[in-house]
Amino acid sequence: MKKILILSIMLIISTANAKVINGKEDKPFIVDNKVVCLKEIEKQMTPFLIKSEMESGVKYKFIVKSGLSYEVLAGLRIQVNRVDNGLNDRIADLDYYWTQERGSMCEPAYLILDRIDN
């Protein structure tokens, strides 16, 4: 709950001081055949996405479209699909950036969440 509150506050602050950034697309950073930070992003974003659903039992699949870089930030461009009940519907696009400093890896520095209305 604390992480969701912090994430929500960060999202509000970042939109209040909105400077839209458009990172350069790169290959995502992969270690041991796993995309760096993807699991952490799933853990942080899934509860936030579920709160906007009217049903229970909703499941999501996070599909990495590319890596991102912008000044001192690294990130991922992710497509979020809803995959419960036989669905595979695209519901959001997410650009997720973090600073490349030691200790802040995978912690959100800037998010752009674009919910898709179906």
Secondary structure, DSSP 8 states (H G I E B T S, - for coil): -HHHHHHHHHHHHHHHT------EEE---EETTEETTHHHHHHHHHHHHHHT-SSSS--EEEEEEEEEEETTEEEEEEEEEE-GGG--EEEEEEEEEEE-STT-TTS-SEEEEEE---
